[in-house]
Amino acid sequence: VACRTGDEDSGMTGISLLLLEKGMPGIRVRKMKTQFDSTHGTTFINLEDVKVPVRNLIGQEGLGFLYIVHNFNHERFVIASAASRA
C-alpha cells in the first residue's frame, strides 16, 4: 500500500510503501459482485485503524513515490516495445 507518512507539505517525499497482511486487525476483504465476469477475483478492501509494524516498511520511508515511478518506466518500455512489434 502506498500511504502518506510525511506531513502535507512533504509532497512526493512523504509517500511510503507498506506491506499489509490480510490477517492484520482492521483489514476486511470481501469479494465484489461484478456484472460481467466472475472469473476474476475483484475484491473490496476496507482499512480501518490498521497498525503496521515498522518491519513491514518496503524500502526507505518517504521514497515510495520514487519506487512507483521507477517501475512505471519499465512498464512504459514494455508496452511501447509490444506496440511497435504489431
C-alpha positions, 0 to 999 in steps of 0.5 A, spaced: 500 500 500 502 506 498 500 511 504 502 518 506 507 518 512 510 525 511 506 531 513 502 535 507 507 539 505 512 533 504 509 532 497 512 526 493 517 525 499 512 523 504 509 517 500 511 510 503 510 503 501 507 498 506 506 491 506 499 489 509 497 482 511 490 480 510 490 477 517 492 484 520 486 487 525 482 492 521 483 489 514 476 486 511 476 483 504 470 481 501 469 479 494 465 484 489 459 482 485 461 484 478 456 484 472 460 481 467 465 476 469 466 472 475 472 469 473 476 474 476 477 475 483 475 483 484 475 484 491 473 490 496 478 492 501 476 496 507 482 499 512 480 501 518 485 503 524 490 498 521 497 498 525 503 496 521 509 494 524 515 498 522 518 491 519 513 491 514 516 498 511 518 496 503 524 500 502 526 507 505 520 511 508 518 517 504 521 514 497 515 510 495 513 515 490 520 514 487 519 506 487 512 507 483 515 511 478 521 507 477 517 501 475 512 505 471 518 506 466 519 499 465 512 498 464 512 504 459 518 500 455 514 494 455 508 496 452 511 501 447 516 495 445 509 490 444 506 496 440 511 497 435 512 489 434 504 489 431 
